Amino acid sequence: MKGIEKAYFRRNIPRVLDELRKKQYDPHFFETIAEAKHFILDQISSGDTVGVGGSITLREGMGIVEEIRNKGNKVYDHWEADDEPVRRLELKRKHRGVDVFLSGINAITIDGILVNLDGGGNRVAGLCSGPPKVIAVTGLNKLVDSLDEAIERTRNKAAVLNAIRRKVKTPCVKTGRCSDCNSSERICAALLILLKKTSDIDHFFVVLINEEMGY
């Protein structure tokens, strides 16, 4: 099936790229993770500070964080401080002032709307205001037909899978569905729907990869 899914994604890409350009993004399509990684690394200049939002795509899918460090860039990655709540929050707050912010995407519609869900707010904040340059990455498994489907995917698939991965004590871990709970361990609080590039971001790359990546 994967070959068929890749062919489907490839056929829809011209429309997605066109819609993203209309919304003032700078979109790029790559067949492989290696090609996309090379492109992303080229967009990060020497001396740039880099923030990395919570993303399985960037870390497990691409393994790009360490490669950015190896370039000599200062990287603010809150995942390296999971057991240090104070430092973790400090790193997340640094994302607002970095030169380049990297993020995954929970869902993207065929007409170029980006949807992301966040618990702390650092990722959705970095995607719409603060960093002059944003690079958002998504795989073929995140493409959906409509905004309703994007929100459904984000709340009832991506968020639930992340809750299971993090072993939090929320109802969705047991039921597999979001119940809009009031749990103290809830990981989803802010839903960002980007209808177009916000004016506070100077340059917003959307990198689409013809591979299944992340949740």
N, C-alpha and C positions, 0 to 999 in steps of 0.2 A: 504493500500500500504506500510505502514511503515515496517510491518513485512517482506514483500517481499524485500524491499530495504535493510533491515538489513541482510537478508539471502544472498543477492547478495554481500554485502560488506564483510561478513564473508567468503564467498567462495573465494573472491579475495585476502583476507588478506595474506595467505601464500606467494603468489607471491610478493606482495608489500613488506612484511617484508624481504624476500630474496633479493630483488633488493636493498633495503635500506642498508642491511648489506654489500652487495658488494660495495656500495658507502661509506662505513666506518662510517655509522650512527649506533646508538644503538636504534633500534626500539622496541616499546612495544605496544601490542594491548589489549584493555580493552572493555568489553561489556557495562560497565556503567560509568557514570561520577564520581560517588563516588569512584569506584576502581581507576580510573585514578588520581583523586585528591589525594588520599592517597599515591599513588606512587610518584607523583610529590613532595609532601611535604617531603617525605622521602629522596629525592635527594638534598634537601636544608639543609646544615649543620648549626649548631649554629654559629653565627658570620658572615655568608655569607651576603654580600650585594646583593640585588636583583633588577634588572631592569625589568620593565614590558612594552612591546611594545603595541602600540594601537591594542586592540583586544576585540571584543564583546564576542568571545569564552571564554576567560579567565575571564572576569568580569561578564557578564550576564549569560553565559552558565555554568561556574564553580563556580563563586563567591570565587575565590581562593586568591585574593589579601589581603583581610582582615585577612584571616587565616594565611598567611605568616607573616603578622605583629604580629599576636597573638603569633607566635612562638618566637618573639623577634628579628626578622631580620629587618634590615634597608631596606626599600623599596623605590625605586625611581619610582614614577608613575606620569607622566605628566598630566594624565587626571584629577588629583585633582587640577590642576591649570589652568583650561580652561579660566578663566577670568583674568589671570595674565600672559600676554605674556612673560615677562622677566623671571619669575620664571619657566614657562612652558618650555622655551628653555633650561634653566639651568638643569632642571630635565632630559630632553631628552639627553643632552650632558653627563650626569652622566652615561648613559647606556653603554658608551664605556669602562668604567672602573670597572664595577661591577663584582662580582664573578660568578653570575648566571643571565642569561638573559632569560626571558620567552616571547614567542610570539605565536600568532596564525599562520595559514597558509592559504593563499587565495585559493590555489589549489595544489593538489598532483597528479602526474600521476601514472598509474599502474606500471610503471617501475621506480618509486622512484625519480622523479624530483620534486623539491619543487619550487613553484612560489609565490612571494609576491610583492605587489605594495605599495609604500609609498609616502607621500607628503614631509615630512621634511627630511627623510633619516635615522632617528635613528633606525627604525626597521630593514631595510635592512642592515644597517651597523652592528648592533648587531648580526645579523644572520650569518655574514661571517667573522668578525674580531673584536677582542677586548676581549670580555668575554671568560674566559677559559671553561665555561660550558654554553651550550645552551639547553633549553627545548622548543621544538616546538610542538604545540598541534593542532590536526585537527579532525573533525568529518566526518562521512560517506558522507555528502553532498559535500565535497570538492574533492572527488576522480573522476578523469577523465581518459580517455584512452590515450591522447596524449598531447604533449607540446603545440600544436596549440590550443587544447581545454582548456588547463590550462590558457593560456594567454587570450583567449576569455572570459573565466569565470571570470578571475581576473579583466579585464578592463571593461567588459560590464555587469557584475552582481555585484561582490563584491564592486567595486569602486563606481558604481552608487548607490547601496543601502546605502553605507556609506555617500555619498554626500547628499542623501535624508534625512538620519538620522540627519546629521549635519546642514541641512537647508542652505547649501551654495548656492550662486548664480552662478551656472555653467550650461551650456547648457544641460548636461546629466540629470539634475534634471527634466527638462521639456521633453526631448526626450526619456530618458531611455537608451541611447547609448552614448558611449564615442565618442567625435568628435575631440580629441586631441587639446583641446581649449587652449587659452592663458589667461583665466580668472585669475584675481588676487586671487580668492578664490579656485582655482583648488587644489584638495587634492591628486592628483596622479602625481608624477614626476619621481620616480625611480622604475624601474622594475628589481627585482632580480630573476635570474634563477639559482638555485643551482643544478648543474649537479652531484655533490658529495659533501661530507663534505670538507670544506676548511681546509687547514693545520694550520691556525691560531687558530682554535677552538680545544681545547683538547678533549672535550667530548660533543657530540651532540646527545641528546635524541630526537627521534621523537615518540610522543605519539598519537596513533590512537584510537579513541573511536567510538563505534558502535551506535552513536546517531547523530542527526542533530544538528550542533552547529555553531552559528555565520552566517556570510554572505559568 
